[in-house]
Amino acid sequence: MNDTKELIWGRDLLLDILKNNKKLFPQEFRMFIILSIYSVDGDLLPLIASFSKNDDLLSQWRAYADDAKGFSIGFCKNTMSNTLPVNMKNVSYNKKEQEELIFNSLVIFHKWWKKIKDNNLSIMTNTLLEFSMDLASLKNPSFYEEQEVRVIHLLTKNKDNNTWFDAGGHNSKEESIPGLPVLSRVSMSKDIPYINMPLTDQNSIQKVILGSKNPESIDSVREKLNSLGLSHVLVEKSLSTYQ
């Protein structure tokens, strides 16, 4: 990730809102929320794939597509969510909207907490886990240009050998999907876990845009796609004149 506040920005806003609303949210509730959000870090690891709503943006070509020599591939959001065990989130960059989202969520959690705090609070676990995923989709407004849509999938810690494994999950149709092998790559001297999540539905890919410096022709790319059974994919050249 290129954001030093990745996964931190939303949590910092949460802490500020809890701190600034002590009269509304009692200490016991504030501690419950903080422990619930932060306690998942040792047991769960979010894997994130980042996409953009903007299919032809010069800064993205420069940063992520071999300085406009590569491709911009357009994926179908609905097909991906229907076939992959992921949470798909539109990233929010508006700080006021982010604060309202967090505050309104806390108000709901507080009402729920007051009703069940003397019973079994574990029934709130899944809701708070989903809320932590929402926090992961809040970013610094300076990244607004990226117009990111992120796909999030969680790995689970194997406490016997201190390794991560993929427990699988459910798609948007609530169909169960088995886990995949957890692989590792090295980045800046750190081992980074990841999984290869296959796109089994050919309709997942809808569009391909060639960068302004891409040496391929539209016809040659279209021919290659046809040979892969992807004749429905639209092929275009970037509108950018960047060279």
ABEGO torsion letter per residue (X at the ends): XABAABGAAAAAAAAAAAAAAAAABBAAAAAAAAAAAAAAAAABBBBBBBBBABABBAAAAAAAAGGGABBBBBBBAAAAAAABBBBBBBBBABAAAAAAAAAAAAAAAAAAAAAAAABBAAAAAAAAAAAAAAAAABBBAAAAAAGBBBBBBBBBBBAAAGBBBBAEEBBAAGBBBBBBBBBBBBBGGBBBBBBBBBBABAAABABBBBBAABABBAAAAAAAAAAAGAAABBBBBBABABX
